[in-house]
């Protein structure tokens, strides 16, 4: 069920990636140099953050889940009894 959450987050990050690219393209139509520089760097930051998040969600979505060896129960000493740690 964790993949549903990652698909939703991946979709949101791809939306913001496309929005950042759109803002970058619109920045070149500005006439004020200060507004251009602010919009240019803001769109590049938006693109960078959303691209890294999209990559992270893709990796988490498509990588196989590793099992934690600490969560695997140990073998009992005698059949049916838990391990005895006392001397």
N, C-alpha and C positions, 0 to 999 in steps of 0.2 A: 504493500500500500504506500510505501515511501516514494514510489516512482510517480504517483499522481502529484504529490507536492513538488517534486523536482520538475515535472513537465509544466506546472503552473508557473513556477519561478523562472524556468527557462523561457517561457512565452513572454513573461513580463520583461525580462532582461533583453530579449530580442526586440520588443517594442521600443524600449528606451534606446537601444542601439540604432534602430531606424529613425527615431525621433532626433537623436544626436546628429546623425548624418544630414537630416533635413535642416536642422538649425545651422549646421556648418555651411550648407549650400546657400542658405538665406543670409548668412553673415557676409558673403561676398557682394551682396546687393546693397549693403549699407554705405552711406556716404560719409558718415562721421568716423574718423580714424579711431577715436577712443572707443566708440560703440563696437566697431569692427573687432578691435583687439580683445575686448571683454567677451564678446559673443564667440569669437574664434576659440579662445582658450576654454571657455565654459563648455562649448560643444565638444572639444577634444577631450576634456575631462569626463564628460558624460559618455562619450564613445569608449574611452579606455575602461572605465569602471563597469559599464554594462557588458563589454566584450569579455572581460576577465570573469565576471559573474556567469555569463553564458557558458564559457569554457569550463568553469568549475562545475556547473550543474550538469553539463554533458558528461564530464568525466565521472561524476557520482552516479549518473543515470546508467551509463554503459559499462562501468567496471564491475567485475564480479565481486560479490560481498565476501570479505574474508571472515573466517571464523576466529574467534578469540580463544586461544588455548587455555586461558585462565577460567573460562566458563565451562570447559569440558570436565565432567566429574571424574575423580580418580577411581581407579579400580579398587574394589574392596579386597581386604586381606583374605577373608574366608567368604565363600559363596553366600550371598545374602546379608552379610554384615558389613558395616562401614569400617574404614581403616582405624586401627587402634594406635593412637599417638602416645599413650601413657606407657611407661616402662614396666 
